Structures are given as structure tokens and as C-alpha cells.
Amino acid sequence: MKKEFKPTNAMYPLPAVLVTTCDANGRDNIITIAWTTNISRENSCVAVSIGGNKLSLRNIRETKDFVINIPGTELLEKVDFCGENHGDDIDKFDKAKLTRQDASMVKSKLIDECPINLECKLVDIYEINSAYLVVGKIVKVHIDDSILDENEKIDYIKLNPIVYANKTYFGIREELAKRGFSKNKI
């Protein structure tokens, strides 16, 4: 028997990423976001959800770009730190000892320690209740070769990304199956 609940966030874990932004004067910020997703393959676009009128949202509105930096579990403490502190008060790059790296096509910085960086140009921002869905077009992708397989595809077991749900961080441990495995079985 299933129990009924009032509306709540019951989605399974989503990737915890570090989104970097900067203002028009080049002042950088990092925000931890766990509500993020791919939204299209053609003209690859992604979306992140930012609650409230945070510094990162103001920066994105001002410069029209951002970078999604995908960390592995070895950066968990820094990921949590960047989510628990406000960029209005501190320089999170300096405090978390993360390395700024120039991007190829946007003003916002890459985080060198993150094995995947997605440079994004702003497509639109949608206000939904007290949050903002920020849609970006991916204009350049950087992937560390240490997490690529023999076919130059991302090996997510090597990446060991952080995922998040119900105020808890998780890792991933194993590949279960390739898409389409059930095609001729059911």
C-alpha cells in the first residue's frame, strides 16, 4: 500500500554541481546547485534552478553567461562549503582553495579541479514561484582525459560524481546496464 503525502520534492538524486558566474566587473562567484538537468540534445541546453535573488542569479542576468562545473566526490567538502556560504560575503574561490581557469567563450571562470566544465550562454530565465529556472546553451565543453573511456566517452564510474537528494549527498558505484538492454527480452 502506498501512503499519500502533500506535494514534496520526491525526485531521486540529481547531480550536485558548482556553477560559476561573474559580474560585469569580473568579480567571480560559485554556487552549489543540485537541481540541474539537460533539456535538449540539438543545440545542447541545460537548466539550473536557483532559489531567491542570489548573487549568482544577479550575475547571470548581468553577464548572460555561466559555467556548470561537475565535481567528483573528492571535492565534496568544497561543494558543501560553496552551498553553505554566500558570495556576497566572501570570495568562495579563495576560501575553498579552488583554481580559477579562463573559459574559452564566456566571461565566467572554469573550476580547474572539476573534471567537466560546461560553458553556457544564457537563453532565458523563468520565474517559477520563489525560484528561477535558468536555461543556458552549452557553447563549449571541457573534459579531463582521465575520466574518458577508450571511446572518448565519459566514464561516470571514474568521474564518481556527487548526487544529492533530501539534504544528503550520495555517490554512484556501478553501471547497471546500457540503454536498450531490455529491447528483445520483454
C-alpha distance (Angstrom), angle and dihedral (degrees) to the residues before:
residue distance angle dihedral
M1 . . .
K2 3.79 . .
K3 3.80 123.3 .
E4 3.78 121.4 -136.7
F5 3.80 121.5 -128.8
K6 3.78 135.5 -176.0
P7 3.83 112.6 -99.4
T8 3.79 109.8 -63.9
N9 3.79 140.9 154.5
A10 3.78 100.8 -84.5
M11 3.80 99.1 155.8
Y12 3.78 118.0 128.3
P13 3.81 118.2 -107.7
L14 3.78 117.1 -54.2
P15 3.81 126.6 -161.3
A16 3.79 116.8 -79.1
V17 3.80 106.6 -139.8
L18 3.78 138.2 173.2
V19 3.79 112.5 -123.3
T20 3.78 115.0 -159.5
T21 3.79 123.9 -157.6
C22 3.78 137.8 164.1
D23 3.76 135.7 -158.3
A24 3.81 126.0 -123.5
N25 3.82 89.6 -87.6
G26 3.83 92.1 55.1
R27 3.83 96.9 -105.8
D28 3.80 105.3 153.1
N29 3.78 129.7 -141.9
I30 3.80 137.3 -177.6
I31 3.80 125.6 -153.7
T32 3.80 127.0 -176.4
I33 3.79 111.6 -130.3
A34 3.78 126.2 -176.5
W35 3.79 97.4 173.1
T36 3.78 101.4 78.2
T37 3.79 135.5 125.6
N38 3.79 147.5 167.7
I39 3.80 110.2 -104.9
S40 3.80 105.5 179.2
R41 3.80 139.9 16.3
E42 3.78 99.4 -157.6
N43 3.80 108.2 68.1
S44 3.80 85.4 5.2
C45 3.78 111.1 -118.4
V46 3.78 132.4 -179.3
A47 3.78 134.0 -169.7
V48 3.78 133.8 -148.1
S49 3.76 127.3 -171.1
I50 3.80 116.8 -135.8
G51 3.78 119.3 -173.6
G52 3.78 120.3 -141.4
N53 3.78 128.3 -11.1
K54 3.80 96.7 -51.6
L55 3.80 125.6 171.7
S56 3.82 91.6 -106.5
L57 3.80 91.4 54.9
R58 3.81 90.8 49.1
N59 3.82 89.6 49.3
I60 3.81 92.8 50.0
R61 3.78 90.5 50.5
E62 3.81 89.9 50.3
T63 3.83 101.5 44.3
K64 3.83 100.3 24.2
D65 3.81 94.0 -134.7
F66 3.82 144.6 82.4
V67 3.80 140.6 169.4
I68 3.79 126.0 -127.0
N69 3.82 107.5 -148.0
I70 3.81 114.9 -165.8
P71 3.81 112.9 -151.3
G72 3.79 130.9 -164.0
T73 3.80 122.3 -129.9
E74 3.82 91.1 -92.1
L75 3.83 86.3 75.7
L76 3.82 95.1 50.5
E77 3.81 96.0 116.3
K78 3.82 91.5 50.2
V79 3.83 91.1 46.2
D80 3.80 90.5 53.3
F81 3.82 91.9 44.6
C82 3.81 92.1 53.3
G83 3.80 90.0 50.9
E84 3.79 95.1 47.7
N85 3.81 98.3 48.6
H86 3.79 132.7 62.8
G87 3.80 123.9 -121.7
D88 3.80 89.8 -146.5
D89 3.82 86.3 69.9
I90 3.83 106.1 35.7
D91 3.80 144.5 15.5
K92 3.80 100.4 -107.7
F93 3.82 93.6 -166.1
D94 3.81 89.8 59.5
K95 3.81 98.0 38.8
A96 3.83 94.3 46.5
K97 3.82 91.1 41.2
L98 3.80 92.8 -125.4
T99 3.80 120.2 157.3
R100 3.81 120.2 -119.4
Q101 3.78 114.6 -139.4
D102 3.80 125.0 -174.0
A103 3.78 114.6 -111.2
S104 3.80 122.6 -133.0
M105 3.81 100.3 -129.5
V106 3.82 109.4 11.0
K107 3.82 136.7 55.2
S108 3.81 95.5 -125.4
K109 3.81 115.8 92.9
L110 3.80 129.1 -113.7
I111 3.80 118.9 -128.4
D112 3.80 104.5 -122.9
E113 3.83 94.0 -154.3
C114 3.82 91.7 59.6
P115 3.82 111.5 87.9
I116 3.82 93.1 -147.0
N117 3.81 127.0 45.2
L118 3.81 124.7 178.7
E119 3.79 115.0 -163.1
C120 3.81 108.6 -150.5
K121 3.79 135.7 -169.6
L122 3.79 115.3 -153.2
V123 3.82 115.4 -101.8
D124 3.80 98.8 173.8
I125 3.79 145.6 -39.5
Y126 3.80 120.5 -130.4
E127 3.78 121.9 -162.8
I128 3.78 111.5 -139.8
N129 3.80 113.2 178.3
S130 3.83 105.4 -60.1
A131 3.82 95.7 -16.4
Y132 3.77 137.5 71.5
L133 3.79 125.2 -135.8
V134 3.80 106.3 -147.1
V135 3.80 113.9 -159.9
G136 3.78 119.0 -162.2
K137 3.78 134.1 -178.5
I138 3.80 111.7 -132.5
V139 3.80 107.2 -124.7
K140 3.82 100.1 171.2
V141 3.81 135.5 11.3
H142 3.82 125.8 -156.6
I143 3.83 118.4 -164.9
D144 3.79 125.7 179.3
D145 3.80 108.8 -125.9
S146 3.83 90.6 -134.3
I147 3.83 89.8 76.5
L148 3.81 97.2 45.4
D149 3.80 122.9 102.5
E150 3.82 125.8 -138.7
N151 3.85 89.7 -81.2
E152 3.82 92.3 51.7
K153 3.81 92.1 -109.2
I154 3.79 122.0 133.7
D155 3.81 112.1 -91.2
Y156 3.80 100.9 -148.7
I157 3.79 92.2 -166.9
K158 3.83 88.4 60.1
L159 3.81 90.9 44.1
N160 3.81 90.8 49.8
P161 3.82 93.2 -164.4
I162 3.77 125.5 -157.1
V163 3.79 116.2 -115.1
Y164 3.81 126.0 -170.9
A165 3.81 138.9 -154.1
N166 3.80 135.9 148.6
K167 3.82 93.0 9.9
T168 3.83 90.1 -57.5
Y169 3.80 132.5 112.6
F170 3.80 120.2 -138.1
G171 3.80 136.5 -179.3
I172 3.79 129.6 -146.9
R173 3.79 121.1 -117.4
E174 3.76 111.9 -179.4
E175 3.76 147.6 16.8
L176 3.80 111.0 -115.2
A177 3.81 103.6 -170.4
K178 3.78 144.1 -36.7
R179 3.79 118.9 -99.0
G180 3.79 111.7 -89.7
F181 3.80 96.1 29.4
S182 3.81 91.6 127.5
K183 3.79 96.1 47.9
N184 3.80 97.2 107.1
K185 3.81 98.0 23.8
I186 3.81 103.7 70.1
